[in-house]
Amino acid sequence: METASDPRHHVQKMQKALEELKDHLREDIQKINEPQLKAMFETSAEVLGGLAKAFRDYQEKNEKAWR
C-alpha cells in the first residue's frame, strides 16, 4: 500500500499533474488565435511532456541515472 512517505506516491502524483497540464495546454491551443501564444503553449506542452517522461523513467528505472 502506498503512503505519503512512499516516493512512488509522489512521483505518480507529479507525473499525473504534469500530464494533465500538458493536455490542458494542448486543448487550449485550439481555442486561441494568436500564433505566438499557440507556439508558447505548444513549447510548454513539449517541456511538460519531457518532465513527465523523466518522472516515468525514474519510477521505472529506465535510465542509467535512476538505477
Distance bins in CASP14 RR format, pairs under 12 A and 6 or more apart:
PFRMAT RR
TARGET T0000
AUTHOR 0000-0000-0000
RMODE 2
METHOD distances of the structure
MODEL  1
1 8 0 0 0 0 0 1 0 0 0 0 0
1 9 0 0 0 0 1 0 0 0 0 0 0
2 8 1 0 0 1 0 0 0 0 0 0 0
2 9 1 0 1 0 0 0 0 0 0 0 0
2 10 0 0 0 0 1 0 0 0 0 0 0
2 11 0 0 0 0 0 1 0 0 0 0 0
2 12 1 0 0 1 0 0 0 0 0 0 0
2 13 0 0 0 0 0 1 0 0 0 0 0
2 59 0 0 0 0 0 1 0 0 0 0 0
3 9 1 0 0 1 0 0 0 0 0 0 0
3 10 0 0 0 0 0 1 0 0 0 0 0
4 10 0 0 0 0 1 0 0 0 0 0 0
4 13 0 0 0 0 1 0 0 0 0 0 0
6 12 0 0 0 0 1 0 0 0 0 0 0
6 13 0 0 0 0 0 1 0 0 0 0 0
6 59 0 0 0 0 0 1 0 0 0 0 0
7 13 0 0 0 0 0 1 0 0 0 0 0
7 14 0 0 0 0 0 1 0 0 0 0 0
7 55 0 0 0 0 0 1 0 0 0 0 0
7 58 0 0 0 0 1 0 0 0 0 0 0
7 59 0 0 0 0 1 0 0 0 0 0 0
7 66 0 0 0 0 0 1 0 0 0 0 0
8 14 0 0 0 0 0 1 0 0 0 0 0
8 15 0 0 0 0 0 1 0 0 0 0 0
8 55 0 0 0 0 0 1 0 0 0 0 0
8 56 0 0 0 0 0 1 0 0 0 0 0
8 58 0 0 0 0 1 0 0 0 0 0 0
8 59 1 0 0 1 0 0 0 0 0 0 0
8 60 0 0 0 0 0 1 0 0 0 0 0
8 61 0 0 0 0 0 1 0 0 0 0 0
9 15 0 0 0 0 0 1 0 0 0 0 0
9 16 0 0 0 0 0 1 0 0 0 0 0
9 59 0 0 0 0 0 1 0 0 0 0 0
10 16 0 0 0 0 0 1 0 0 0 0 0
10 17 0 0 0 0 0 1 0 0 0 0 0
10 55 0 0 0 0 1 0 0 0 0 0 0
10 58 0 0 0 0 0 1 0 0 0 0 0
10 59 0 0 0 0 0 1 0 0 0 0 0
11 17 0 0 0 0 0 1 0 0 0 0 0
11 18 0 0 0 0 0 1 0 0 0 0 0
11 51 0 0 0 0 0 1 0 0 0 0 0
11 52 0 0 0 0 0 1 0 0 0 0 0
11 54 0 0 0 0 1 0 0 0 0 0 0
11 55 1 0 1 0 0 0 0 0 0 0 0
11 56 0 0 0 0 1 0 0 0 0 0 0
11 57 0 0 0 0 0 1 0 0 0 0 0
11 58 1 0 0 1 0 0 0 0 0 0 0
11 59 1 0 1 0 0 0 0 0 0 0 0
11 60 0 0 0 0 1 0 0 0 0 0 0
11 61 0 0 0 0 0 1 0 0 0 0 0
11 66 0 0 0 0 0 1 0 0 0 0 0
12 18 0 0 0 0 0 1 0 0 0 0 0
12 19 0 0 0 0 0 1 0 0 0 0 0
12 52 0 0 0 0 0 1 0 0 0 0 0
12 55 0 0 0 0 1 0 0 0 0 0 0
12 56 0 0 0 0 1 0 0 0 0 0 0
12 58 0 0 0 0 0 1 0 0 0 0 0
12 59 1 0 0 1 0 0 0 0 0 0 0
12 60 0 0 0 0 0 1 0 0 0 0 0
13 19 0 0 0 0 0 1 0 0 0 0 0
13 20 0 0 0 0 0 1 0 0 0 0 0
13 52 0 0 0 0 0 1 0 0 0 0 0
13 55 0 0 0 0 1 0 0 0 0 0 0
13 59 0 0 0 0 0 1 0 0 0 0 0
14 20 0 0 0 0 0 1 0 0 0 0 0
14 21 0 0 0 0 0 1 0 0 0 0 0
14 48 0 0 0 0 0 1 0 0 0 0 0
14 49 0 0 0 0 0 1 0 0 0 0 0
14 51 0 0 0 0 1 0 0 0 0 0 0
14 52 0 0 0 0 1 0 0 0 0 0 0
14 54 0 0 0 0 1 0 0 0 0 0 0
14 55 1 0 1 0 0 0 0 0 0 0 0
14 56 0 0 0 0 0 1 0 0 0 0 0
14 58 0 0 0 0 1 0 0 0 0 0 0
14 59 0 0 0 0 0 1 0 0 0 0 0
15 21 0 0 0 0 0 1 0 0 0 0 0
15 22 0 0 0 0 0 1 0 0 0 0 0
15 48 0 0 0 0 0 1 0 0 0 0 0
15 49 0 0 0 0 1 0 0 0 0 0 0
15 50 0 0 0 0 0 1 0 0 0 0 0
15 51 0 0 0 0 1 0 0 0 0 0 0
15 52 1 0 1 0 0 0 0 0 0 0 0
15 53 0 0 0 0 1 0 0 0 0 0 0
15 54 0 0 0 0 1 0 0 0 0 0 0
15 55 1 0 1 0 0 0 0 0 0 0 0
15 56 1 0 1 0 0 0 0 0 0 0 0
15 57 0 0 0 0 0 1 0 0 0 0 0
15 58 0 0 0 0 1 0 0 0 0 0 0
15 59 1 0 0 1 0 0 0 0 0 0 0
15 60 0 0 0 0 0 1 0 0 0 0 0
16 22 0 0 0 0 0 1 0 0 0 0 0
16 23 0 0 0 0 0 1 0 0 0 0 0
16 48 0 0 0 0 0 1 0 0 0 0 0
16 52 0 0 0 0 1 0 0 0 0 0 0
16 55 0 0 0 0 1 0 0 0 0 0 0
16 56 0 0 0 0 0 1 0 0 0 0 0
16 59 0 0 0 0 0 1 0 0 0 0 0
17 23 0 0 0 0 0 1 0 0 0 0 0
17 24 0 0 0 0 0 1 0 0 0 0 0
17 48 0 0 0 0 1 0 0 0 0 0 0
17 49 0 0 0 0 0 1 0 0 0 0 0
17 51 0 0 0 0 1 0 0 0 0 0 0
17 52 0 0 0 0 1 0 0 0 0 0 0
17 55 0 0 0 0 1 0 0 0 0 0 0
18 24 0 0 0 0 0 1 0 0 0 0 0
18 25 0 0 0 0 0 1 0 0 0 0 0
18 44 0 0 0 0 0 1 0 0 0 0 0
18 45 0 0 0 0 0 1 0 0 0 0 0
18 46 0 0 0 0 0 1 0 0 0 0 0
18 47 0 0 0 0 1 0 0 0 0 0 0
18 48 1 0 1 0 0 0 0 0 0 0 0
18 49 1 0 0 1 0 0 0 0 0 0 0
18 50 0 0 0 0 1 0 0 0 0 0 0
18 51 1 0 1 0 0 0 0 0 0 0 0
18 52 1 0 1 0 0 0 0 0 0 0 0
18 53 0 0 0 0 1 0 0 0 0 0 0
18 54 0 0 0 0 1 0 0 0 0 0 0
18 55 1 0 0 1 0 0 0 0 0 0 0
18 56 0 0 0 0 1 0 0 0 0 0 0
19 25 0 0 0 0 0 1 0 0 0 0 0
19 26 0 0 0 0 0 1 0 0 0 0 0
19 45 0 0 0 0 0 1 0 0 0 0 0
19 48 1 0 0 1 0 0 0 0 0 0 0
19 49 1 0 0 1 0 0 0 0 0 0 0
19 50 0 0 0 0 0 1 0 0 0 0 0
19 51 0 0 0 0 1 0 0 0 0 0 0
19 52 1 0 1 0 0 0 0 0 0 0 0
19 53 0 0 0 0 1 0 0 0 0 0 0
19 55 0 0 0 0 1 0 0 0 0 0 0
19 56 0 0 0 0 1 0 0 0 0 0 0
20 26 0 0 0 0 0 1 0 0 0 0 0
20 27 0 0 0 0 0 1 0 0 0 0 0
20 45 0 0 0 0 0 1 0 0 0 0 0
20 48 0 0 0 0 1 0 0 0 0 0 0
20 49 0 0 0 0 0 1 0 0 0 0 0
20 52 0 0 0 0 1 0 0 0 0 0 0
21 27 0 0 0 0 0 1 0 0 0 0 0
21 28 0 0 0 0 0 1 0 0 0 0 0
21 41 0 0 0 0 0 1 0 0 0 0 0
21 44 0 0 0 0 1 0 0 0 0 0 0
21 45 0 0 0 0 1 0 0 0 0 0 0
21 47 0 0 0 0 0 1 0 0 0 0 0
21 48 1 0 1 0 0 0 0 0 0 0 0
21 49 0 0 0 0 1 0 0 0 0 0 0
21 51 0 0 0 0 1 0 0 0 0 0 0
21 52 0 0 0 0 1 0 0 0 0 0 0
22 28 0 0 0 0 0 1 0 0 0 0 0
22 29 0 0 0 0 0 1 0 0 0 0 0
22 41 0 0 0 0 1 0 0 0 0 0 0
22 42 0 0 0 0 0 1 0 0 0 0 0
22 43 0 0 0 0 0 1 0 0 0 0 0
22 44 1 0 0 1 0 0 0 0 0 0 0
22 45 1 0 1 0 0 0 0 0 0 0 0
22 46 0 0 0 0 1 0 0 0 0 0 0
22 47 0 0 0 0 1 0 0 0 0 0 0
22 48 1 0 1 0 0 0 0 0 0 0 0
22 49 1 0 1 0 0 0 0 0 0 0 0
22 50 0 0 0 0 1 0 0 0 0 0 0
22 51 0 0 0 0 1 0 0 0 0 0 0
22 52 1 0 0 1 0 0 0 0 0 0 0
22 53 0 0 0 0 0 1 0 0 0 0 0
23 29 0 0 0 0 0 1 0 0 0 0 0
23 30 0 0 0 0 0 1 0 0 0 0 0
23 41 0 0 0 0 0 1 0 0 0 0 0
23 44 0 0 0 0 0 1 0 0 0 0 0
23 45 0 0 0 0 1 0 0 0 0 0 0
23 48 0 0 0 0 1 0 0 0 0 0 0
23 49 0 0 0 0 1 0 0 0 0 0 0
23 52 0 0 0 0 0 1 0 0 0 0 0
24 30 0 0 0 0 0 1 0 0 0 0 0
24 31 0 0 0 0 0 1 0 0 0 0 0
24 41 0 0 0 0 1 0 0 0 0 0 0
24 44 0 0 0 0 0 1 0 0 0 0 0
24 45 0 0 0 0 1 0 0 0 0 0 0
24 48 0 0 0 0 1 0 0 0 0 0 0
25 31 0 0 0 0 0 1 0 0 0 0 0
25 32 0 0 0 0 0 1 0 0 0 0 0
25 37 0 0 0 0 0 1 0 0 0 0 0
25 38 0 0 0 0 0 1 0 0 0 0 0
25 39 0 0 0 0 0 1 0 0 0 0 0
25 40 0 0 0 0 1 0 0 0 0 0 0
25 41 1 0 1 0 0 0 0 0 0 0 0
25 42 1 0 0 1 0 0 0 0 0 0 0
25 43 0 0 0 0 1 0 0 0 0 0 0
25 44 1 0 1 0 0 0 0 0 0 0 0
25 45 1 0 1 0 0 0 0 0 0 0 0
25 46 0 0 0 0 1 0 0 0 0 0 0
25 47 0 0 0 0 1 0 0 0 0 0 0
25 48 1 0 0 1 0 0 0 0 0 0 0
25 49 0 0 0 0 1 0 0 0 0 0 0
26 32 0 0 0 0 0 1 0 0 0 0 0
26 38 0 0 0 0 0 1 0 0 0 0 0
26 41 1 0 0 1 0 0 0 0 0 0 0
26 42 1 0 0 1 0 0 0 0 0 0 0
26 43 0 0 0 0 0 1 0 0 0 0 0
26 44 0 0 0 0 1 0 0 0 0 0 0
26 45 1 0 1 0 0 0 0 0 0 0 0
26 46 0 0 0 0 1 0 0 0 0 0 0
26 48 0 0 0 0 1 0 0 0 0 0 0
26 49 0 0 0 0 0 1 0 0 0 0 0
27 41 0 0 0 0 1 0 0 0 0 0 0
27 42 0 0 0 0 0 1 0 0 0 0 0
27 45 0 0 0 0 1 0 0 0 0 0 0
28 34 0 0 0 0 0 1 0 0 0 0 0
28 37 0 0 0 0 1 0 0 0 0 0 0
28 38 0 0 0 0 1 0 0 0 0 0 0
28 40 0 0 0 0 0 1 0 0 0 0 0
28 41 1 0 0 1 0 0 0 0 0 0 0
28 42 0 0 0 0 0 1 0 0 0 0 0
28 44 0 0 0 0 0 1 0 0 0 0 0
28 45 0 0 0 0 1 0 0 0 0 0 0
29 35 0 0 0 0 0 1 0 0 0 0 0
29 37 0 0 0 0 1 0 0 0 0 0 0
29 38 1 0 1 0 0 0 0 0 0 0 0
29 39 0 0 0 0 1 0 0 0 0 0 0
29 40 0 0 0 0 1 0 0 0 0 0 0
29 41 1 0 1 0 0 0 0 0 0 0 0
29 42 1 0 0 1 0 0 0 0 0 0 0
29 43 0 0 0 0 0 1 0 0 0 0 0
29 44 0 0 0 0 0 1 0 0 0 0 0
29 45 1 0 0 1 0 0 0 0 0 0 0
29 46 0 0 0 0 0 1 0 0 0 0 0
30 38 0 0 0 0 1 0 0 0 0 0 0
30 41 0 0 0 0 1 0 0 0 0 0 0
30 42 0 0 0 0 0 1 0 0 0 0 0
31 37 0 0 0 0 0 1 0 0 0 0 0
31 38 0 0 0 0 1 0 0 0 0 0 0
31 41 0 0 0 0 1 0 0 0 0 0 0
32 38 1 0 0 1 0 0 0 0 0 0 0
32 39 0 0 0 0 0 1 0 0 0 0 0
32 40 0 0 0 0 1 0 0 0 0 0 0
32 41 1 0 0 1 0 0 0 0 0 0 0
32 42 0 0 0 0 0 1 0 0 0 0 0
34 40 0 0 0 0 1 0 0 0 0 0 0
34 41 0 0 0 0 1 0 0 0 0 0 0
35 41 0 0 0 0 0 1 0 0 0 0 0
35 42 0 0 0 0 0 1 0 0 0 0 0
36 42 0 0 0 0 0 1 0 0 0 0 0
36 43 0 0 0 0 0 1 0 0 0 0 0
37 43 0 0 0 0 0 1 0 0 0 0 0
37 44 0 0 0 0 0 1 0 0 0 0 0
38 44 0 0 0 0 0 1 0 0 0 0 0
38 45 0 0 0 0 0 1 0 0 0 0 0
39 45 0 0 0 0 0 1 0 0 0 0 0
39 46 0 0 0 0 0 1 0 0 0 0 0
40 46 0 0 0 0 0 1 0 0 0 0 0
40 47 0 0 0 0 0 1 0 0 0 0 0
41 47 0 0 0 0 0 1 0 0 0 0 0
41 48 0 0 0 0 0 1 0 0 0 0 0
42 48 0 0 0 0 0 1 0 0 0 0 0
42 49 0 0 0 0 0 1 0 0 0 0 0
43 49 0 0 0 0 0 1 0 0 0 0 0
43 50 0 0 0 0 0 1 0 0 0 0 0
44 50 0 0 0 0 0 1 0 0 0 0 0
44 51 0 0 0 0 0 1 0 0 0 0 0
45 51 0 0 0 0 0 1 0 0 0 0 0
45 52 0 0 0 0 0 1 0 0 0 0 0
46 52 0 0 0 0 0 1 0 0 0 0 0
46 53 0 0 0 0 0 1 0 0 0 0 0
47 53 0 0 0 0 0 1 0 0 0 0 0
47 54 0 0 0 0 0 1 0 0 0 0 0
48 54 0 0 0 0 0 1 0 0 0 0 0
48 55 0 0 0 0 0 1 0 0 0 0 0
49 55 0 0 0 0 1 0 0 0 0 0 0
49 56 0 0 0 0 1 0 0 0 0 0 0
49 57 0 0 0 0 0 1 0 0 0 0 0
50 56 0 0 0 0 1 0 0 0 0 0 0
50 57 0 0 0 0 1 0 0 0 0 0 0
51 57 0 0 0 0 0 1 0 0 0 0 0
51 58 0 0 0 0 0 1 0 0 0 0 0
52 58 0 0 0 0 0 1 0 0 0 0 0
52 59 0 0 0 0 0 1 0 0 0 0 0
53 59 0 0 0 0 0 1 0 0 0 0 0
53 60 0 0 0 0 0 1 0 0 0 0 0
53 62 0 0 0 0 1 0 0 0 0 0 0
53 63 0 0 0 0 1 0 0 0 0 0 0
53 66 0 0 0 0 0 1 0 0 0 0 0
54 60 0 0 0 0 0 1 0 0 0 0 0
54 62 0 0 0 0 1 0 0 0 0 0 0
54 63 0 0 0 0 1 0 0 0 0 0 0
54 65 0 0 0 0 1 0 0 0 0 0 0
54 66 0 0 0 0 1 0 0 0 0 0 0
55 62 0 0 0 0 0 1 0 0 0 0 0
55 63 0 0 0 0 0 1 0 0 0 0 0
55 66 0 0 0 0 0 1 0 0 0 0 0
56 62 1 0 0 1 0 0 0 0 0 0 0
56 63 0 0 0 0 1 0 0 0 0 0 0
56 66 0 0 0 0 0 1 0 0 0 0 0
57 63 1 0 1 0 0 0 0 0 0 0 0
57 64 0 0 0 0 0 1 0 0 0 0 0
57 65 0 0 0 0 1 0 0 0 0 0 0
57 66 1 0 0 1 0 0 0 0 0 0 0
57 67 0 0 0 0 0 1 0 0 0 0 0
58 64 0 0 0 0 0 1 0 0 0 0 0
58 65 0 0 0 0 1 0 0 0 0 0 0
58 66 1 0 1 0 0 0 0 0 0 0 0
58 67 0 0 0 0 0 1 0 0 0 0 0
59 66 0 0 0 0 1 0 0 0 0 0 0
60 66 0 0 0 0 1 0 0 0 0 0 0
60 67 0 0 0 0 0 1 0 0 0 0 0
61 67 1 0 1 0 0 0 0 0 0 0 0
END
